[in-house]
Amino acid sequence: MSYPALKHAVVAFGTLHEKFSSEKLVTAPQESEYIFSMQQYSRAVVKLRQSLEAGDMTPELVLMASLIFTSFDNLRGSFDTALMHLNSGLKVLKDWVKNPDHTHAERMLLEKNLYPLFIRLGLQAVMFADPYEP
């Protein structure tokens, strides 16, 4: 099965990361790579909403999309949006963890991959939060 939301999210993040890596934050909003990455990001969000409405996304896929969106927004300096995606992902993770019927593979995915990534992103959010903002 194909997951267009994840495909577009990965392309958006990859494009922005390549630009970031090669130019050390000299990205201007009018540059073609930045525009392309934002188009892919927008497509990813639209596809994710469509997939969620159709019931085509598992919690694992939604969590992966949340991680990619959070990372993308952190990289482009949109920290409020990144925090929104992180919080959404944490809510899905919290609900998913409550399910007692996880397979061994799902438990391993949670323990070895998803928990550590969300913890790392959460720590980043705390470290870079403005202590004077309500």
C-alpha positions, 0 to 999 in steps of 0.5 A: 500500500502507498502512503502519499502523505509520508512520501510528500513529507519525506520529500519535503524534509529531504529537500529542506534538509539538503538546502540547510546542510549545503547553505547553513541556513541561508534559505530564502523563502523565494528560492526554488528548493524552499518553495518546492519543499513547502509545496511538498509539505502542503501536499503531505498535510492535505494527503494526511487529512484525506487519509485520516478521514478515510481511515487509511492511516494506522497510528504508527503511520500518523506518528511517523508523519508527526515526527517528520512534520515536527522535524521539518518545522524545526528545521525551517524555524517554525517552532510553534507549528513544530510544537503543535505537530509534536503535541498532536503526535504525543496525543496519538502516542498516548492513545495508542499505548493504552491499547493492550493488544499490541503485537511484539513488533508494535511493542518493539517499534514503540520502545526502540524507535518511537519513544526515543524520537518523541523524547528527543524532540520533546527535550529539544522543545523544552530547551528552545522554549521561550521562558518568558512566553506564557 
